[in-house]
Each structure stands twice: as structure tokens, then as C-alpha cells.
Amino acid sequence: MPDIRLDVVLLRPGAQLPQRQTAGASGFDLHACLDGGTLEVGLTPVRVPTGVAIAAPAGSDVQIRPRSGLFARGVIAGLGTLDADYRGELFVTMYCLPDPGRYVIEDGERIAQIVVTQLAPVEWVVVDSLDSTVRGEGGHGSTGR
């Protein structure tokens, strides 16, 4: 039995259940649900409907992430977190880099992926100082390109 159960509602005809494309994939692909049409994505972010609503259980971490194939072509799906109390349709915010500048999404096309994990229990503890490391405060490119 799976560790996490996600209840899913397909809101419109043509909506597709998120699915893994290979047995080793960590993400489940999300499909555009455009009621048989297309949607042009450009430099300005647009919300692309999926026709899917999900009930993520408390303690789960559900993230929408870009698909690497589209990302490599300059078509970006913004990262997003699905909160456990959200029950509306999933939308994927998408835009294009200046090159290619525009991209036409087809109904049913795989546009993003969902990755599901469990949240770790976290305790925040205020201390006077942190332990030292070789890296120290170096960040934002300090370890190389």
C-alpha cells in the first residue's frame, strides 16, 4: 500500500490523471486541459489549466515543477507548492524566455510534473551561533559557476 494517498477529481472532459512516464520517474506528468483548444504562452506568465483538483493529505509535500524537455527549449513552468488545504483546480504558471519568445500548448500536452514527498518534522531552535564549515558564509555561486 502506498505511503501517501492523493484523492483526485477530474473536473472536465479531457482532464487526465497525473502519471509517471517511466517506472524510475520521480514526477507525475501534468497535462494541459484546454477543452480541445490551444493556448499560446509568451513572455508574460499565463495560468494553464489542468482540469485536475487534488486533496493532498496533511504531512505531504506536493510540488509542481518544470518538465526538463520544455525547460531546455526555453518554455518555463514556474515552481509551485500545493498546500494541503487547497481544493481548487491545479494551474501551471508558464512563460517563455525571449528565445523562443512564444510556444503553443496543445490540449492534453504534458506541461509540468508533480513530485510528492512527505514533510519532515522540524523543530526551529534559536541559538547564539552556528557550527563552522569549510564553506562558511560563501553562497550564491561561491563554489563555482
C-alpha positions in Angstrom: 0.0 0.0 0.0 1.4 3.5 -0.8 2.6 5.8 1.9 0.6 8.7 0.6 -2.9 8.7 -0.9 -4.0 11.6 -3.1 -7.7 12.0 -3.9 -8.1 13.4 -7.4 -11.2 14.9 -9.1 -11.2 15.2 -12.9 -13.1 18.4 -13.3 -13.7 18.5 -17.1 -13.9 16.1 -20.0 -10.4 15.6 -21.3 -8.7 16.0 -17.9 -6.0 13.4 -17.4 -4.8 11.7 -14.2 -1.2 12.7 -13.5 1.1 9.8 -14.4 4.7 8.7 -14.4 6.1 8.1 -17.9 8.7 5.5 -16.7 9.0 3.3 -13.6 12.0 5.2 -12.4 10.5 8.7 -12.8 10.1 10.7 -9.6 7.5 13.1 -11.0 4.0 12.6 -12.3 3.3 14.5 -15.5 0.5 17.1 -15.6 -1.4 17.6 -18.8 -2.9 20.8 -20.2 -6.7 20.7 -20.2 -7.8 23.2 -22.8 -11.1 21.8 -23.8 -9.8 20.8 -27.2 -8.1 24.1 -28.0 -4.6 25.5 -27.8 -3.0 28.3 -25.7 -0.1 30.5 -26.6 2.5 31.1 -24.0 4.8 34.1 -24.4 7.0 36.4 -22.3 4.1 37.2 -19.8 3.2 34.4 -17.4 -0.1 32.7 -18.1 -2.0 30.1 -16.0 -2.6 26.9 -17.9 -5.5 24.8 -16.6 -5.0 21.0 -15.9 -8.7 20.1 -15.2 -7.5 18.3 -12.0 -8.1 19.0 -8.4 -6.2 17.2 -5.7 -6.6 16.7 -1.9 -3.1 16.5 -0.6 -3.1 15.0 2.9 -1.5 16.8 5.8 2.1 15.9 6.1 2.7 15.6 2.4 4.7 18.0 0.2 3.3 18.3 -3.3 5.2 20.4 -5.7 4.7 21.4 -9.3 7.9 21.5 -11.2 9.0 22.2 -14.8 9.5 19.4 -17.3 13.1 19.3 -18.4 12.3 18.9 -22.1 10.3 22.1 -22.3 12.7 23.9 -20.0 15.6 23.1 -22.3 13.6 24.8 -25.1 13.0 28.0 -23.1 9.5 27.1 -22.0 9.2 27.6 -18.3 6.7 26.1 -15.8 7.0 28.0 -12.6 7.6 26.0 -9.4 4.6 25.8 -7.1 3.6 24.2 -3.9 0.2 22.6 -3.4 -0.9 23.3 0.2 -2.8 20.5 1.9 -5.9 22.7 2.4 -6.3 23.8 -1.3 -9.1 22.1 -3.2 -9.3 24.1 -6.4 -8.1 23.2 -9.9 -4.4 22.9 -10.4 -3.0 25.6 -12.8 0.6 25.7 -14.0 2.0 29.2 -14.5 4.0 29.2 -17.7 6.1 31.7 -19.7 8.8 31.7 -22.3 12.3 33.1 -22.3 13.0 35.7 -25.1 14.2 32.9 -27.3 11.9 31.2 -28.3 9.5 34.0 -27.1 6.4 32.0 -27.7 5.1 28.5 -27.5 1.7 27.0 -28.4 0.4 24.4 -25.9 -1.8 21.7 -27.3 -4.7 20.3 -25.3 -3.5 17.2 -23.5 0.2 18.1 -23.8 2.4 17.3 -20.8 3.3 20.7 -19.4 4.8 20.1 -15.9 5.2 17.5 -13.3 4.1 16.8 -9.7 6.5 15.5 -7.2 5.1 14.1 -3.9 7.1 13.7 -0.7 6.5 13.6 3.0 7.2 16.6 5.1 9.9 16.1 7.7 9.0 17.1 11.3 11.0 20.2 12.0 11.9 22.0 15.2 13.3 25.5 14.9 15.8 26.2 17.7 17.3 29.7 18.2 21.0 29.5 19.1 23.7 32.1 19.6 25.9 30.8 16.7 26.2 28.1 14.1 28.9 25.5 13.8 31.7 26.3 11.3 32.3 24.6 7.9 34.8 25.0 5.2 32.3 26.8 3.0 31.2 29.1 5.8 29.1 32.0 4.6 30.0 31.5 0.9 26.9 31.3 -1.2 25.3 32.4 -4.5 28.0 31.0 -6.8 30.9 30.8 -4.3 31.6 27.2 -5.0 32.0 27.7 -8.8 29.9 28.5 -11.9 
